[in-house]
Amino acid sequence: MHYDPIKRTLGNVFNRTPWLRQLFYKLLDLLLLRTWHVHRELRHWAQGRRGQAQNIIDAGAGYGQYSYWLSGLSEKWQILAVDVKEEQVADSNRFFRQIGRPHVQFAVQDLVLYQQPNTFDLALAIDVMEHILEDVEVMTNLHTSLKDGGMLIISTPSDQGGSDVHDAGEESFIEEHVRDGYNINEIQQKLRTAGFERIEAKYSYGLPGQISWRLSMKYPIQLLGVSKVFFALLPFYYLVTFPFCLVLNWLDARGQHDSGTGLIVKAWK
């Protein structure tokens, strides 16, 4: 399934007003399990830093929901969000100006080529690496761009069924992915090749998360891929499934998983 056309349609709906876009971010924060995991790690990183100047890069920012969330924690944090989609970058710059957050700037950049040596205290690559064939080059550029002691956080599918691939020869649910998922040791080795020495990796999307993902993401996206008419039915669908997804997300974010279809990886320069 081609995910980008659906994302563009959602963007067109929620970009109509700043209020709608902020509502969209709130919905993503609740529905997307990876957001629960990433926010938990970012809260830990933010402890003792909210009153300090920090430089952050949101690499492959997409809709910009992580830049929005971080920018609400401290006005002293300068956030650069980069993406390859020019229209999305322009929309995001306009939105952040409208809501009065000038400490967030969006720019068009190719992560395979982009680096700013010794600039950032924190780098995010959330659901990015699975879209880029030259992943080691991106990791190397992010390592170069971090200050000493800076942290990179990655969220990406694992090889335990990430991208909804479970058997050899099975195609990814998201056709824009260039790999179906990382082995937990493989991604750590690639980060070492890129220059990182201290690395922590753990599984996300255990059994509760996998059920939640199907209910909250896979099935609705499949319906929207069939026809946009299903947009009208989504509120009724989520009225039934949303409470169950919240409980499942809570369980997954607070559990320790021996395996899972996602990975949360942190690496320090």
N, C-alpha and C positions, 0 to 999 in steps of 0.2 A: 504494500500500500504506500502510495506517495503521501507523506505527511505534510510537506510544505504547503500544498494548495489549501489544505484544511486550516493550517496555521494562519495563512494569509486571510482566509475568510473570517476567522475568529478575530484577527487583528483589525479588519475593516469594521467589524461590528463594535468592538470595544474601544476603538480609537476615536470615536465620534465626539466624545467629551472627556475632559480629565477625570470627572467623577466616575464614568463608566470604566475607564482604564484602571483606576484605583480599585474599583469593585472587582475587576478581572484579576488583579494581583492578589486580592484577598481570597478569591475563589481558588486560584492556583496554589496559594499557600496551604489551604486546607485540603485540597484534593490530591496534589502531587506528593507522593510519599517521599521522593528524593528531597523535596523542600524541607520536610520534617527533619530528615537526617542532616542536611546541610546547615539549616538554621541552628541545630543543636551544636554542631562543631563551631559555627561562627560565634555563637554566644560565649562559648568557652574561650575562643580567641579574643573576643572583645573585652573580657574582664581586665580592668585596669587600664584600658586604652581609650575609653570614650572621651576623656579629657585631653588626650594627646593628639597631635597632628599625625595622620597616617596617610600613606599613599596606597591606593588599591587599584588593581586592574581586574576587570570582569572580562575574561577572555572568551569570546563567543557569547556575547551577552543576550542574544535572542530578543525576547520581549522586554528585557531589562528589569525583570521582577526582583532579581537579587541585588542589583544596584539600587533599586527603590528601597528595598528593605534595609540594606546597609546604610543608605543615606539618611534614614530616619533615626538611626542610633546616635549619630554625631555629625554636627555641621563642620567639625574640624577635620573630618576625613575627606580627602580629595579622591574622587572615584573616576577612573577612566574606563569606559565600557567600549569594547571594540567588537565589530562584526563585519562580515563581508557584504551584507545586504544594505545597499545605499538608502533605499526608501525607508527601511526599518530604522536606520541610524538617524535619518532626518526627522522621522516621526517622534523618535525618542527624545532627541534634543529639544524639539518643540514642546513636548509634554513636560519635561523637567523644568523648562523655563516657565511654563504656565503655572506650575505648582510652587515655584519659588525655591528651587533647589539648584543654585548655580554651581555647587560643589560637585555636581555630576556632569560629565561631558561624554558624549558618544563620538566615535570616530570610525571611519571605514578603514579596516586594516586586515591584511592576510596574516594569520598567525604563523604560517610557515615561514614568513619573511620578517615579521615584526619583532623587534626587541628594543628595549631602552635600558642599557646597562645600569645596574645598581640603583634602581628607581623606586621599586615598590616594596611595601611591607607585607602585602598579602596579594595573592593571585588566585582567582577562581577559574576553573574550567569545568563547568557543570553541563554534563551531557554534550560534550564537545569532541572528545578524542575519538569516539566511535564514528565520527563523520569525516575524519581526516586521515588519509593514507599515510602521510609523513608525520606520524605522531611523535617520533623521537626528536625530530627537528623542532616541533612545537614545544615539547618539554624542555629542550635545550635553550630555546629562546626565552622561555619563562624563567628558567634557572638564571640565565644571564641578567634578566630584567629585575630579579629580586635583589634586595639588599641582603647582606649577611644576616642570618637569623630569620629572614623572611620565610613565609609559609605558602605553599601551594596546596589547594584542596581540589580534588577531582571527584566527580560523581560520574559513573559510567556503567554500562551493562557488564555482567560477568559472563564467563563461558558455562555457567551452570543453568543456562536457559535464558540469558539476557537476549533482548530483542525478540523474545518468544521463540527462540530456536532451541530445539531439544535433541535433534538427531542430525547426523551427517546428511548433507544434501537438502535439508529443509531451509527454506528462504526466510529471511528476516521479516518480521511484521512491519518494520519501517524500512522501506527500500532505500532511503538516503544513507543508511549506515554502510560503511565500507568494511566493517568487521562485526561479527555477531556478538562479540563480548571478549573481555580479557580474562585470561587465567590470572589468579591473584599473585602468583610468583612472577609471571611474565611482565605485568605492569610495573612491579617493583624493580625488576632487572632493567627495564627500559628507563626508568627514572634514575637508576644508578649510572647508566650509560650517559644520561643527560647531565650528570654532575651532582645529583642529590645523594647525600650519604645517610641521613636519618629519614626513615620512611615508616609509616604506619598504615596498614591496610586491613579492612574488615568488610565482611559481607553485609549487604542490606537486602531488602526484599526477600526475607524469609517467607515461611508459609503464610503468615497473616498478610504480608505485603503483596505477595503474588495474587492472593484472592482479591485484595483491594484494587490492585492495578487492573485486573480484568474487569471488575465492576465499574471503576471510575474512569478508566482510560480506554482500554482495548475495545470493549463492546460499543461505547458511544462513538468512538472514532470510526469503527467499522460501519456503523449505521450512517454516519455523516458521509463516508466514502461512497455509499450507495446513492444517497440523495440529500440535498440540502433541506428538503422538507422536514427532515428529522430534527432540525434546529428547534422547530416549534414543540417537539415532544420532549426535548431534553429537560426542561424544568420539572416535568412530571416524573421522568425517569429518576432524576437525582432526588426528588422529594422522597422516593422510596429507598434508594440505595445509599444516600449520603450519610445517614446516621451509622450504618454498618461500616462504611468506609472510614469514618472518623475513628471508630473503636479499633479497627484493624490497623490503621496507620499508627495510632498511639502504641499498640502492642508491638508493632514492628520496630518503631523508633527507639523503644526502650529495652528491646530484647537483644541478646547475643546470639548470633546465628552461625552454626557450623558450615552452612552453605547458603547461598542466596543468588538471585538473578541480578543483583546489583553490587557494586563496590563503592565504598567510600575510602579514598586514599588521601593521606596527608604526607607532605614531604617538605623538609626544611633545607634551606641553603646554609 
